[in-house]
Amino acid sequence: MSSSTVSVSAATPTQHHFQRKVDDIKPSKTDINFVVMDYLISEGYPRAAEKFAKEANIQLPLEEESIQSRVEIRCAIHAGDIDTAINKINDLNPQILDTDPALHFALLRLQLIELIRKCTSTPSTDITPALNFASSQLAPRAATNPDFLKDLELTMSLLIFLPADTLQPQLAVLLQPTLRRQVASKVNEAILTSMGCRGEARMRGLVRLRLWAERKAREAGKDLPPSLPLGLQDGEGQQNGNGEPADIMVQ
C-alpha cells in the first residue's frame, strides 16, 4: 500500500511556483469588465458589447450607431467591396483618408487587386479596367512615394501571372484574406482616432506588455514555466517561433 501511495504521488504533477503566484492574484472585476468592454467596442462587436453591458451592469461608452458604421466598413473590406468601404469612410468622416495617404493608398491597392482578380478570372477577360484604375488612382500617388511605387509594381505583376494555380509567396499573399484583415484593422484604428478614442483596444497593449515582460524575465534567467500561453489562439492554428500555438493578439 505504501508503494502504491508513493507511485500515485510521483505521478501527480507539481504546480510551478510562478503559477501559484499568478493564481493568488485576484484582479478587480471592475477592471476586467472595463478591459473586456473596451475590446468589444474597439474591435466593433456591437451586439456582444450591448449584451455584456447588460450582464455587467455598465454603460456603453459609445453610441451603437458609431460602432455599427465601423462594422459595416470592416465587413465591406473583408468581402473585397473596397469601393463601398471607401464611400462609407468618406460619409463618416472625409478627413480620415485625406489626412492619411498611406491608408488611402492601401485601400486603393486592395481595390486594384480586386479588379485584377476579376479581370484575370479567364484568359480572354479584358484587363483594361485594371490598367485604367492603376493609372488614374494609384500611379499619381506612387510617383512621389518609393514605398507606394514598390507596392504598385508588385501588385501590377499579378496581371502577368494570373490566372495561375501557384504564385510566388510575395504575390500569393496579395490574394489572401489576411491582407484585407490588415487593412480593415488599420481603417478601424483610424476611425477610432478620428473620434478622439484610442486607436487600439487596451487588451492588445496589455498582451504585448505581458509578452515583453516574459521575454525580459527569461533573458534575466528568472525561473518560469517552459510555456506561458495566454489562451488567445486564433482558429487557424498559427504557431509562434517555438512551434507552440501563437496568441492572436501578439501577431
Contacts in CASP RR format, 6 or more apart in sequence:
PFRMAT RR
TARGET T0000
AUTHOR 0000-0000-0000
METHOD contacts of the structure
MODEL  1
MSSSTVSVSAATPTQHHFQRKVDDIKPSKTDINFVVMDYLISEGYPRAAE
KFAKEANIQLPLEEESIQSRVEIRCAIHAGDIDTAINKINDLNPQILDTD
PALHFALLRLQLIELIRKCTSTPSTDITPALNFASSQLAPRAATNPDFLK
DLELTMSLLIFLPADTLQPQLAVLLQPTLRRQVASKVNEAILTSMGCRGE
ARMRGLVRLRLWAERKAREAGKDLPPSLPLGLQDGEGQQNGNGEPADIMV
Q
16 224 0 8 1.000
16 225 0 8 1.000
17 223 0 8 1.000
18 223 0 8 1.000
18 224 0 8 1.000
18 225 0 8 1.000
19 225 0 8 1.000
33 52 0 8 1.000
33 56 0 8 1.000
33 58 0 8 1.000
34 58 0 8 1.000
35 202 0 8 1.000
35 203 0 8 1.000
35 206 0 8 1.000
36 52 0 8 1.000
36 56 0 8 1.000
36 203 0 8 1.000
37 49 0 8 1.000
37 52 0 8 1.000
37 53 0 8 1.000
37 56 0 8 1.000
37 58 0 8 1.000
37 60 0 8 1.000
37 61 0 8 1.000
38 61 0 8 1.000
38 198 0 8 1.000
38 201 0 8 1.000
38 202 0 8 1.000
38 203 0 8 1.000
39 201 0 8 1.000
39 202 0 8 1.000
39 203 0 8 1.000
39 204 0 8 1.000
40 48 0 8 1.000
40 49 0 8 1.000
40 52 0 8 1.000
41 49 0 8 1.000
41 60 0 8 1.000
41 61 0 8 1.000
41 62 0 8 1.000
41 67 0 8 1.000
41 201 0 8 1.000
42 188 0 8 1.000
42 192 0 8 1.000
42 197 0 8 1.000
42 198 0 8 1.000
42 199 0 8 1.000
42 200 0 8 1.000
42 201 0 8 1.000
42 202 0 8 1.000
43 188 0 8 1.000
43 201 0 8 1.000
44 67 0 8 1.000
44 70 0 8 1.000
44 71 0 8 1.000
44 74 0 8 1.000
44 188 0 8 1.000
45 67 0 8 1.000
45 71 0 8 1.000
46 64 0 8 1.000
46 67 0 8 1.000
46 68 0 8 1.000
46 71 0 8 1.000
49 60 0 8 1.000
49 67 0 8 1.000
50 60 0 8 1.000
50 64 0 8 1.000
53 59 0 8 1.000
53 60 0 8 1.000
62 195 0 8 1.000
62 197 0 8 1.000
66 195 0 8 1.000
69 88 0 8 1.000
69 92 0 8 1.000
69 191 0 8 1.000
70 188 0 8 1.000
70 191 0 8 1.000
70 192 0 8 1.000
72 88 0 8 1.000
73 85 0 8 1.000
73 88 0 8 1.000
73 89 0 8 1.000
73 92 0 8 1.000
73 184 0 8 1.000
73 187 0 8 1.000
73 188 0 8 1.000
73 191 0 8 1.000
74 184 0 8 1.000
74 187 0 8 1.000
74 188 0 8 1.000
76 82 0 8 1.000
76 84 0 8 1.000
76 85 0 8 1.000
76 88 0 8 1.000
77 85 0 8 1.000
77 107 0 8 1.000
77 110 0 8 1.000
77 180 0 8 1.000
77 183 0 8 1.000
77 184 0 8 1.000
77 187 0 8 1.000
78 177 0 8 1.000
78 180 0 8 1.000
78 181 0 8 1.000
78 184 0 8 1.000
80 110 0 8 1.000
80 114 0 8 1.000
80 180 0 8 1.000
82 107 0 8 1.000
82 108 0 8 1.000
82 110 0 8 1.000
82 111 0 8 1.000
82 114 0 8 1.000
83 111 0 8 1.000
85 107 0 8 1.000
85 187 0 8 1.000
86 97 0 8 1.000
86 107 0 8 1.000
86 108 0 8 1.000
86 111 0 8 1.000
89 96 0 8 1.000
89 97 0 8 1.000
89 107 0 8 1.000
89 187 0 8 1.000
89 191 0 8 1.000
90 96 0 8 1.000
90 97 0 8 1.000
92 191 0 8 1.000
93 191 0 8 1.000
93 194 0 8 1.000
95 194 0 8 1.000
96 103 0 8 1.000
96 190 0 8 1.000
96 191 0 8 1.000
96 194 0 8 1.000
97 103 0 8 1.000
97 104 0 8 1.000
97 107 0 8 1.000
98 104 0 8 1.000
100 190 0 8 1.000
101 141 0 8 1.000
101 145 0 8 1.000
103 183 0 8 1.000
103 186 0 8 1.000
103 187 0 8 1.000
103 190 0 8 1.000
104 141 0 8 1.000
105 138 0 8 1.000
105 141 0 8 1.000
105 142 0 8 1.000
105 145 0 8 1.000
105 148 0 8 1.000
105 151 0 8 1.000
106 183 0 8 1.000
106 186 0 8 1.000
107 183 0 8 1.000
107 187 0 8 1.000
108 137 0 8 1.000
108 138 0 8 1.000
108 141 0 8 1.000
109 138 0 8 1.000
109 151 0 8 1.000
109 152 0 8 1.000
109 155 0 8 1.000
110 179 0 8 1.000
110 180 0 8 1.000
110 183 0 8 1.000
111 133 0 8 1.000
111 137 0 8 1.000
112 130 0 8 1.000
112 133 0 8 1.000
112 134 0 8 1.000
112 137 0 8 1.000
112 138 0 8 1.000
112 152 0 8 1.000
112 155 0 8 1.000
113 155 0 8 1.000
113 158 0 8 1.000
113 174 0 8 1.000
113 175 0 8 1.000
113 179 0 8 1.000
115 129 0 8 1.000
115 130 0 8 1.000
115 133 0 8 1.000
116 127 0 8 1.000
116 130 0 8 1.000
116 155 0 8 1.000
116 156 0 8 1.000
116 158 0 8 1.000
116 159 0 8 1.000
116 162 0 8 1.000
117 162 0 8 1.000
117 175 0 8 1.000
118 125 0 8 1.000
118 129 0 8 1.000
119 125 0 8 1.000
119 126 0 8 1.000
119 127 0 8 1.000
119 128 0 8 1.000
119 129 0 8 1.000
119 130 0 8 1.000
119 159 0 8 1.000
120 127 0 8 1.000
120 158 0 8 1.000
120 159 0 8 1.000
120 162 0 8 1.000
120 163 0 8 1.000
121 163 0 8 1.000
122 163 0 8 1.000
123 163 0 8 1.000
127 159 0 8 1.000
130 159 0 8 1.000
131 159 0 8 1.000
134 152 0 8 1.000
134 155 0 8 1.000
134 156 0 8 1.000
138 148 0 8 1.000
138 152 0 8 1.000
139 152 0 8 1.000
141 148 0 8 1.000
142 148 0 8 1.000
142 149 0 8 1.000
142 151 0 8 1.000
142 152 0 8 1.000
143 149 0 8 1.000
154 170 0 8 1.000
154 171 0 8 1.000
154 174 0 8 1.000
155 174 0 8 1.000
157 171 0 8 1.000
158 171 0 8 1.000
158 174 0 8 1.000
158 175 0 8 1.000
161 167 0 8 1.000
161 168 0 8 1.000
161 171 0 8 1.000
166 172 0 8 1.000
167 175 0 8 1.000
173 179 0 8 1.000
188 199 0 8 1.000
189 199 0 8 1.000
189 200 0 8 1.000
190 199 0 8 1.000
192 198 0 8 1.000
192 199 0 8 1.000
192 200 0 8 1.000
193 199 0 8 1.000
203 249 0 8 1.000
204 249 0 8 1.000
205 249 0 8 1.000
207 230 0 8 1.000
207 232 0 8 1.000
207 247 0 8 1.000
207 249 0 8 1.000
207 250 0 8 1.000
208 249 0 8 1.000
208 250 0 8 1.000
210 230 0 8 1.000
211 247 0 8 1.000
211 250 0 8 1.000
214 224 0 8 1.000
214 228 0 8 1.000
217 224 0 8 1.000
218 224 0 8 1.000
227 242 0 8 1.000
227 244 0 8 1.000
229 244 0 8 1.000
229 245 0 8 1.000
229 247 0 8 1.000
230 247 0 8 1.000
230 249 0 8 1.000
230 250 0 8 1.000
231 245 0 8 1.000
231 247 0 8 1.000
232 247 0 8 1.000
232 248 0 8 1.000
232 249 0 8 1.000
233 245 0 8 1.000
233 246 0 8 1.000
233 247 0 8 1.000
233 248 0 8 1.000
234 246 0 8 1.000
234 248 0 8 1.000
237 245 0 8 1.000
237 246 0 8 1.000
238 245 0 8 1.000
238 246 0 8 1.000
238 248 0 8 1.000
238 251 0 8 1.000
239 245 0 8 1.000
239 246 0 8 1.000
240 246 0 8 1.000
240 247 0 8 1.000
END
